[in-house]
Amino acid sequence: MIWHFIHIIDILVWLLLAASTLYILFFALVSTLWKKRVNEFTLFLTGKKLAMREKEYSTFLVLYPAYNEDRVIVPSVRTFLGQYYPYNAFHVAVISDHMKPETNQALSELPITLLQPVFEKSSKAKAMQYAMDQIKDDFDYIIIMDADNVVNSDFLQKLNDSCAHGYRAIQCHRCAKNKDNDIAVLDGVSEEINNTIFRKAHNRIGLSSALIGSGMCFDFHWFKENVYKLSTAGEDRELEALLLKDRIFIKYEPSIHVYDEKVSNKDNFQKQRLRWMTVQIQSLFNLLPYIPQAILAANIDYIDKTIQQALIPRSMLVVGAFGMSLLVTAFSLLFSLSWYIMWWCLFITICIALYVATPKQLRSHSVFGKLLSLPKLVWRMILNILKIDRKNTEFIHTTHEK
């Protein structure tokens, strides 16, 4: 009897990990399909509409919510101001929250709008809401950046070309700007895998891209109407849900780069992942009540987004499957069982999926050699599970190293 009970638990755990693995494998394989533009037929199947407009210079408001970002904000803003784009067609605004007087002084000397709110409890959502209250000018689009983000001088020109196709929500290609150590490299590779699975592959079959939190562009009037609905530290997940409820397609632009500073020490990695895991749980519980309506309305994007929030984090998936493979193998050899076969098949499948989803330029011996750091990082993520409070909406800030 005890053997049947143990075997049932074994199968249930395997199925739990296998569900996340199959999702990743499917979209990893989809990403290898031929490249084609999202056409009207594909958009029709998923209930989305696009309206082409004549190419012109759209106007952009660029927001930099900056909480205690003295080290990076000034260079980032100065770089952005060097755009090859009509000067009167874009404007930069920095929301300076808890930054030093000398930082604010340096920012005030630039041709930007400097806002200095005083929040009892700071958050990115509050900063964006404050900016919408203070800025009275009208724009076509709004761009959300992180304080450490830098872009190429043709960023707005490329973004304007994409907007000309009628997209109301665009996620740019956020990629690593630093490779300080093993942690930073792995963080950068992880983001590129996310770009492959949750952005590029989704767009390939007509589904919306996931948002990242920065390098995001939205229709200005839609954003101004909906930004006040944001209430958690996972503002990008909330924005996704609002967009998908309105059946607004999210376009991923892999050729429009936004360079982002990756975490390079274990404490910041743990803090960042705690924020992400908390936001994922909060997002799942917020999305679930609308699922019956989404099913009746055949809102595939919304259903897919809900499934994403239920996935096991990939690094935990890899280490978990490998650890279970070793454990079950030892157990099976002792008692002449064959349960280990399905676990090793699962582990190999996960490795294949992640290898396919990793961009070719990152598939090197030096990169994969850094995987030795993964178990320690996953252990820190497991410890985070004990700290998750899905009702907590406080902002968890990740500092940038000097």
N, C-alpha and C positions, 0 to 999 in steps of 0.2 A: 504493500500500500504506500509506504513512504517513497518508494522509487517512482511510482506514478505521480505523486505530488511534486517531487523534485523535478521530474521531467516536464510537468505542466508549467512550473515556474520558469524553467529553462526555455521552453518554447515561447512563453509570453514575453520574456525579456528579449529573445531573439527577434520576435515579430515587431516589438517596439523599435528596435534599432534598424531592422530591415525596412520599415516604412519610410524612415528618414533617408536611408541609403538609396532606395529606389527613386525617390523624388530627385535627389541629387544626380543620380546616374542618368535619369531620363533627360534632364535639362543639360547635363554635360554633353550628352550625345547630340541633342538638338543644336547645341552651339557649333557643332562641326558641319551642319548642313550648309548648303550653298547660301551665299548672302543675297538677299533680295529686299527691296524696299517694302515697307508696309503699304500694301495697296488697298484700294477701296473695298475689294471683295473681302479681304482679311478683316478689315475694320468693320465691315457690315456683319460678318459672322459673330463678332464679339460686341456688337451693339454700339460702336463708336462712329463718330463722324468727324471729318476734317474739311476745312474750307480753305482752299488756296487763295492767297491774296497777291496783289502785285508787290514785287520786291521793292522795299523802301527802307529808310533808316528808322527802325523802331526806337522808341525811347525807353531807357532802362533806369530803374532805381536799384542801386547796389547796396545791400545792407550788410554791415559787419557787426553782429552782436559780439561784444568783447567783454568777458568777465575776467578780470585780473590777468590780462594778456599783455602786460607791458613789454615783454621781451620781443614779441613778434608782430604786434599790430601795425606799428608805424612802417616798417619795411614792406609789409603786405599791401598796405594802402598806397604807398608810393609806387609800387610796381604796377598796381592796377591802373593808376592814373596815366600810365604810359601807353594807353590803348591807341591803336591806329583806327580811330572811330571819331565821327564828328563830336567835338567837345560839348556842344549844346544838346547832344542826344543821350547823354548819360550823366548820372549824378551819384556820388558816393556818400553814404551816411554811416557814421560809426556810432554805435550805442555803447558808450564808455561806462562800464559798471565796475566800481571798486578798482579803478586804475589810478596810478600815481599822478600828482599834479604835473610833473615834468613830462609825462606821456601825453596828458591832455594838452599841455602847452605846445608840444611838437605837432599834435594833430590839428590844433586850432590854426596853425600856420599854413595848413594845406587847404586847397580849394574844395572843401567838403563840408557837410553838415555834421557838427559834433553835438551829440545828445548825451547828457549826463544825468540819468535818472538815479534815484535813491530807492532801492528796493529793500524791504525788510527780509524777504526771501527771494533771492535772485533765480531767474530761469531764462532760457533762451526765448521761450514763448512770451514771457512778460516783456522782454526787450523788444521783440518784434511788434507786439501790440502797442507799446509805448511809441515806437517809431511811427506807426500808422496814425496815432493820435496827433503827433507833432508835425508830420510832413503833410502839407496841404496841396502840394503840386500834384499834377496828374501825369501818369506815365502809361506806356503800353504794357511793360513787363517789369517784374521785380525779381532780383537775383539775391539769393541768400548765400553768404560766404561765412566760413569760419575765420577766426582772427589770424590763423597761421597759413591760410590758403594763398597761393600765388598762381598767376596765370600768364600765358603767353600774350604778346602784344596784339595778336589777331583774335583773341578770345571773343570779344563782342561782335566782330565781323562774322565769325563762324556761327555764333549763336543767332545773330540776326538772319542769316541764311536759313537756319532751321525754323525760326519763327515764321518765315515767309511761307512755309508749308502748312501753316494753320495750327501748329501744336500749341496747346495752352499750358502744358506742363512738360518740362524737359529736365532730365538728369544728365549732367555732364560726367565725363570720365575722370573720377577722382583717383589719383595714383600717388605713389610715394615720392617724396622729395629728399628723403634721407635714408641711408643704409648704414647707420652707426654701428650696429652690432647684430647678433643673431635674432634678438627680439624684434628689432625694427624691420629686419628682412622678412621674418615670418609674418609680421603684421601686414607688411606690404603685399606679400604673396596671398595672404588670406583675403585681402580686399580685392585683389585681381580675380580670385576664384569667385568671390561674390559678384563681381562685375560680369563674369562669364555666365554664371548660373541664374542669378536673379535679375539681370538686366539684358545682356545681349541675347541669351537664349530665349528669354520671354518675348522680346520684341520679334524674334525670328518667326514665331508662330502667332503673332498678333496680340499677345498679352502685354499688359503694361509692365514697364520697368519698376523695380523697387527704388525708392528714394534713399539717399545716404545721410542727409542732414546738412550738407553744404554742396556748393556747385549746383544748386537747384534754381530753376527759372520758372516762374508762374505768370499767368495772365494777371496783371496788376489789380484789376477790379474784382476778379474772383478771390484773390488772396486777401484783399482788404475786407471783403465781406465775410471771409471764413476764419481769419487769423484769431478772432476773438473767441472762437470755439475751442482753442487749444488750452489744455489744462494740466498736462503732465510734462515730465522731462523728455518724453519721447515724441517731440513735436513732429518729427518726420513721419512716424507711423500714423499719427493722427491726421496729418495732411494727406497721406496716402488714402486712408479710409474715406475722408471727405471727397477727394477727387474721384475715387472709384464709385462711391454712392451716386455722384453726379455723372458717372460714365464718361469721365474725362480721361483720355488716353495719355499715359506717361511715356514719353519718348526718351530713349537712351541714345546719347551721342558719343560714341567711343573716340571720335577724332577731336573732341573739344576737351582738352586736358585742364584739370584743376589739381595743382600739386599740394599735397597734404602732408604735414609732419607726422610720422609714425611714432608710437611710443617706443622707448628704448630702455626702460628699466622695469623690473618685475612688479614693483609697487604700483606704478602707473598702469601697467597692463591689467593687474587685478582690479584696480579701481574702475578702469574703462569697461572691462567685461562685466563687472557687477552692475554698472549702469545699463549696459546692453541687455543683460539677462533680466533685470527688473523691468525694463521697458518692454521686452518681448512678452513676459507674463501679463503685464498690464494691457498690452495691445490685444493679446488673445482674448482676455475676458471682455474687453470693450467691443471686439468684433463679433463675438459669438451671438449676442442677442439679435443682430440683424441678419444672421444666416438664413433663417426660414424665408424671409422676404427676398433675399438675394437668390435663393434657389428658385422661388416662384417667378422672379423676374429674369432668370437665366443670366445673372450677373457673374459670369465666369471669373472675371478679374477679382472681384471681391471674395469669392469662394477660395480662389487660389491664394490670395493674400492671407486669409485666415489659416489655411493649411501651413503656410510658411511660418507663422508664429508658433505652431505646434511642433516644429522640427527640433531635433536635438542638435545643439551646436556641433559643428563638424569636428573640431579638435577633440571634444569629449566623445564623439562617435568613433573616431579612429582609435583613441587610446582605450576606450571602453570595449570595443570589439576585439582588439588585440589582447587585452587583459583577460576577457572572458574566454578567448580561444586558448590561451595558455592554461587557465584554470580548468576548463572543461576537458582539455586534452589530458592533463594530469589525472583528473577524476576518472576519465574514461579508461585510461590505461590501467589504473588500479582495479577497476571493476569490470574490465573487458566489455566496455560499451563503445558505441560509435557516434556519440552525440557531437564530438568535436568537429566532424566533417562539415556540418552546416555552419559552424562558427568560423572556421577558416575560409570557407567560401564567401561568407559575408565580409570578412576582413579584406580579402583580396578584391572583392567587388567595390568596397569603399575606396581602396587605394587606386583602382583603375579609374573610378569616377573622378577623383580629385586630380589625378594625373592628366586626364583628358581636359578638365576644366582649367588647369594651370596654363597660362599663355606659354607658347613655345620658347620665347626668349628667357623665361624663368625656369625652364626645365634643365638645370645644370647640376653637376655634382656638388658644386659649392653651396647651392641653395638647399638641395636635399640633405646635405651634410649637417645643416643647421637644425634638422628635425630632432636631433638629440636633446635640444632644449625644450621640446614639446611636452614631455611628461611632467616636468616641473610646472610649466605654465598651466597645464590642464588640472593639476592638483590644486593650484590656486583658484581655478574656475570652480572646481568641486566645492572648495571651502566657501565660495561665494553663495552657493545654494542655501547655506544656513543663514545668510544675511539678507536674502531676498524678502522684501516686504512689498507686495503688489499694491498696497494702498499708499505707499510712500510716493509723494510727488516732488520731493525736494531735489534740487539740481545737484548732481555729483560732478564736480569739476575735475578734469584731468589736466594737470599742469604740464608745461613744456619745459624740458630740461635745458639747462644752459650749456 
